[in-house]
Amino acid sequence: MTNEIRTVLIKLSGEALARDGEKYSTQVLESIASQISKLLEKNLKIALVCGGGNLFRGRDLVDSHLAISRATADYIGMLATLQNALVLRDDFESKGIPTRVLSAISVPQLCEPYIPNRGKRHMEKGRVVIFAAGLGVPFFTTDTTAVERSLEIGADLLVLAKHGVNGLYTADPKHDPSAEKIHQTSCTEILEKNFKVADGSAIALAKDNNLPMKIVAVEDIENILDENTGSYVEPH
Ligand code: UDP
């Protein structure tokens, strides 16, 4: 598997950036930047999709007292992902990692618009590309965005980097000591057994389009090419 991998898209959940009640943890940012640097040194092309859950999720407002539609709430969620992308960009750049943000919602004062070929070109030049603002449409999530962007830029692997768990388990290892790690699975098995890996629509899209995935801990991003790291998801 590892020999063919040249382009990797890493999906970070917004919560992966947060710790101890803080929206952003300097330690986590330090760790992510240092691991991304190591992957770039291996000549991998790196793209990122970051969620917004540390700041805002559209569904959080649905049953609130505010007269706000689900669509508007989701647009606010997309803006939260843009905020995270800008934080990551400045953090990476300050550490010497050239980084560009391409946003599905145009904010020309802040970043470039989403243009797939431009993203590919940035990666060819060794820059990290962060795809922000999800797909730019409500009723979706950044899991689905991560699969769609992976397909569009021709990524060889989508890495789902998780906070607090280093792969897929038979049950939640935080609550069930008998939970066992599943080293290899498939999109079909994830859908059939309803494993909580990513949205069902994201998994279905990966399956339909033959995109392999890997589930790893945020701390293991630098080891994504190691076969013993995380859980591998076959694209069928
Ligand atoms: N969102 C959306 N369309 C997209 C991507 C995201 O509407 O294509 C909104 C949605 O409200 C979502 C929020 O942005 O709840 C933040 O994304 P997500 O929940 O995927 O973040 P994560 O859980 O990965 O931190």
Boltz pocket constraint, residues with backbone or C-beta under 6 A from the ligand:
constraints:
  - pocket:
      binder: B
      contacts: [[A, 12], [A, 13], [A, 14], [A, 15], [A, 50], [A, 51], [A, 52], [A, 53], [A, 54], [A, 56], [A, 57], [A, 58], [A, 59], [A, 73], [A, 74], [A, 75], [A, 76], [A, 77], [A, 78], [A, 80], [A, 81], [A, 133], [A, 134], [A, 135], [A, 136], [A, 137], [A, 138], [A, 139], [A, 140], [A, 141], [A, 142], [A, 143], [A, 145]]
      max_distance: 6.0
